[in-house]
Amino acid sequence: MTNNNRSRKGSLQFYPRVRAKKIIPSVNWKPHSKEGTSLLGFVGYKIGMISAYAKDNTPDSMTKGKKIIIPATVVECPSLKIYSVRFYKDNKVKKDIVVTNDKDLKKKVKMPKVAKYLSTEEEFDDVRVIVYTDIKATDIGKKKPDMLEIALSGSNEDKLNFIKEKIGKPISVTEVFSSGLVDIHAVTKGYGTQGPMKRFGVALKDHKSEKGRRRPGSLSSFGLRRVTFRAPQAGQTGYHSRVAYNNLILQVGKISENNINPKSGFHRYGNIKTDYIVIRGSVPGSKKRGIVMTTSQRPTRTQAKKSFEVIELRWRQNYLTKQVKRKA
């Protein structure tokens, strides 16, 4: 018998591999913390990847003081508005008060006819807000805004004061994030039902093998009398809810102050009309998909030390338009 020393196929970290229940994933806000009083997260829409021409200011780096090109992702972040305030007692929702009177929102979401006044007579342990995005301000073409529960940092008194100040007013991404690390909660691209080769990376068998080539050689032993969940089989691939930890923020800005739009707009997206944030590396999900950016849950020292001074943002738009002309 051969001595099989290879690692198993497919990571057990991502089980169960099922379709996500909703496009905007929920977030566990308990371990998150931040200085001051503000939102602990923000909702944005993925635009695509570009190249950031930047100067490396990271200490003890091989390219310190040099100009390098970094792959980055641009995310459009329209302003958020508070829909309702949710009070918690003993980790359970005690009261939920709708505090908005937005006429446009009433056409898209079921709301009470009259907004309630924010009262704090009852005892509570925590306060969170349910916010919705100003989707009309973007070029996505979506009508219904995305809604999400977001926690706040600070004491309960500071949280209530912050909520009272922001009721009916837009909240910009520049008020929440400026630099540092963020965690990204998103739903990956969906590929439908795929075989074990694409789903788990199982190697293609020899052409003389029996009962198929694009499948595992054995699902289980004879004595087991059942198939374990560890056996690589065909099934749902992609459209999973995932978290990408410790993503470095390269730039946060407003399109009115720094217009980074290409002449013909971003490929399969359009133009940025609101605020934006540039994140180092790739982000899970397809274009125009909503993602949730939160404060870093477990920041690492090495990634926190990284510092880049963005000089210019470059994209391959001209190359893509040439390809389209050639195909036509």
N, C-alpha and C positions, 0 to 999 in steps of 0.2 A: 504493500500500500504506500501511496505517496504521502509525504509529510506536508500538510497544508498549513503554512504559517501566515497567510495573508489575513488582513483585517476583514471584518464582516462588511457586507455591502449595505450602504444606506445608514444614515445616522438615526439612532433611536431618540435623539433629542427632540425631533420634530413630530413625534407621534401624538395624536392620530392625524394622518394625512387626509383630512377631510376639507370640504369647501367651507370658507368663512361664512358666518351667519349674516354679516353686514359688511359694507365696504369700509365704513369708518370704524376701526376697532375700538373696543373699550380699553381703559387703562386702569391699573390698580394704583391709586394715588397715595396709598398709605406710607411707603418708605420715602416719598419724594420730599425734598426740603429746599428752601431758597432764602437768601437774605432779603429783608424788606417785605413789603406786601404787594403782591401782584399775582397774575395767573401763573400756574405751574406748567402750562402747556399752550399750544396754539395749533390751529388747523390750517393746512396749506394744500396747494394743488401742484402736483409734479408737472414740470414743463419739459425737462430733458437734460442731457448732459452737454457740458461745454468744457473747454480747456482754460484754466486760469494761469496766466503768466504772472508769477509772483516771486518775491524775494524771500529766501529762507532765513528767518531770524531765530530758529530753534537752537538753543545752546547744546554744545557737544554733538552737533550734526555734521555728517560728512559733507553736506553742501551748504554749510553756514556762510552767509554773506553772498551766496551766488543766486542767480536768477534761474528758476526752474519752471517747468510746466506741470501743473497738477490737474488731474481729472476732477471735475466738480459737477454738481447737480444744482439746477436752478429751481426754486419752489416759489410760486406766487402765493402771497398771503393777504387776501382781502381782510378788511377789518371785521372784528367780531362784535356782536351786541348781546346783551344779557336777555335771555328769554324768561327764565324763572330762577328762583332762589330755593335751594333744597337744604333743609335742616336735618341733622342726624343726631340720634340719641341711642347709645349702646349699639353702634354699628348698624342701625336700622333707620330708614327714612321716617321721620316723624311728621314733617310738614313740607309741602311744596307749594310755593306762591309764585304765580305768574305775574310779572311786573312790567310787561311790555304792552304797548298800544299800537304797534306797527300795523298799518292798514294793509300794506303789501303782504305781510306775513300771514294775515288772516285768510287771504285767498288761497294760500298753499298749505297751511297747517291748521288743524282744529284747535281753536282757542276759545276761552271764555269771552263773553261779550264785553265785560268790564274788567280791567286789570285791578288786582287787589293791592292794598297798601302794605308795605313791608313792615310787619310788626314783630317784635322780639320779646314778647312777654313770657313765653314758655322757655324752659331750660333746654339746652342743647349742648352737644359735645363738639360738633363740627358743622361748618357751613360750606357748601359748594354751589356753583352756579351752572346752569345749563345755557350754553351760548349757541348762537347760530351765525353762519357766515353771510356776508354781503355778496352773494353770488352774482347779483345783477351787475356789479361793478367790474366783473371779469369778462374775458372774451371766450369763456368755455362754451356758452350756449345752454347752460343748465338753468332751469327755472326754480326748482325747489331747493332751498338752502339746506346745508348739512348741519345737524344739531349734535352736540356732545356735552357731556358733563365734565367740567374741569374744576380741579381743586385750587385752593388759594393758599398762599404762604402767610405766616404771621399768626398773631393771637386772634381769638374770636372777635374781640372788639375792633381790631384793625381790619379784619375781613369785612365786618359789617359796614364800617366807614368807607372802605374801598368800594363795596357794592353800591352803597347809596350815592357815591360820587359818579359812578359809571352807568347808572340806570338811564337808558335812553341815549347814551353817548357811544360812539364807536371806539373800540380798543385796537390800537395798532400793534403790529409785531415788534416794532422798535421799542415799545414799552415793556415787552416781555423778554426778548433776547437781544443781545448786542454782540457777545463774543462767548467763547468757551465751547463746551461739549453739550450735545443734545442726543437723546434717544429718539429713534424714529419708529413709530408703530404704524404698520401699513399692511395691506393685502397684496400679495405677490401677483405676478401675471398668471392668468389661467390658461392651461393647455388641454383641458378636458381629460378624457380617459386615454392613458398611454400604457405601453407595455413595460415589463420589468427592466429592459435595457435603458430606456430613457428615464424611467422613474427612479431607478436605484443604481444605474451604472454597471449592471451585470455584463460580463464580457460575452462577446459573440462566440458561440461554440463552433467546433470543427464541422466541416461540411459533411462528414460521414456520420455525425451524431444522429441518434434516433429521436423521434417525437418532437422535432422542431429545433431550430438553432437560436432563436431570439427568446430564450426562456432558461430558467435555472435547470441544472441537471437533475436535482431531486428537491422535493418540497419538504420531506421529512423522512425519518427512518421507518423501517417496517414495524418495529415494536411500539412506536409512539401512538399509532392508530388515529392520529389527528394532524392537522396542519397548524403550525404555530403562526402567530402574527409576525414573527421575524422573517418568515420566508418571503423573498421578493416576488410579488405578483403584480399583475396589471391593476390599475385603478386610477383614482383622481390624481392629476398632476397639476400643481400650481393652484392659484387662488386660495392660498393659505394665509392666515393671520400670523405675521412674524414681527420681531422686534430687532432692530439694528442698534447696538449700543455704541456710545461714545463716538459720535460723528462730529467732526470739527467744523465750526462756523467760520467761513472765510470772509463773508461780507453780508451785511444787512443794510438795506437802503430803500428809498422811495423812488419810484419811477419818475416822479416830477422833478426830483433833484439830480438823479443820475440815470439817464435813459440808456439802458443796455439792450434795447430791442434791435434786432437786425432789420435791414431795410424791408425785407419781405416777410418779417415775422418769424417766430420760431416754428420749426418743422412740425406740422400736424398739431399745432397748438394755437398759434396766433401771436398777438402782442400782449405784453404785460401792461396792465392799466392801473395796478395798485402797488402795494409794497411787495418786496421780494426778499428772499434769503438764499445765499449761495453756500452749499454744504460740500465739504470735501468728500470725494468718492461717489459711489453709486447709492441709489435709494431704491428699495423694493417697490414694485408696482409699475403700472403702465402710465402713459401720459394722460393728463387731465384727471387722474385718480387722486382722491383726497387722502392725505396722510396726517398723522398727529405727531407733533414734535413736543417732547417733554424735557424737563431738566434731567441731567444725567443721574441715573439711579446708582451706578457703581463706577465712578470715574477712576481712571488709572493714571499714575504719575507720568508715565512716558507720553501718553497722548495729551495730557493736560499741559505739558511743557511745550508742545509744538506750537509754533507761531509763524505765520506767513503774512507778508505784506503784499496784497493784491495790487499789481500794476495795471493789468489789462485783462479783460475777459474775451476769449476768442471762441468762435463757433465755426462749424463746418457747413454753414448754410450755403455758401457759394458753391461748394463741392456737390452738395445735394441737389441744387437747382440744375447744375450741369448734367447730372445723372438723369434727371427727369426729362430734360430736353433731348438727350440721346435716345432714351426709350421711346419718346414720342416720334 
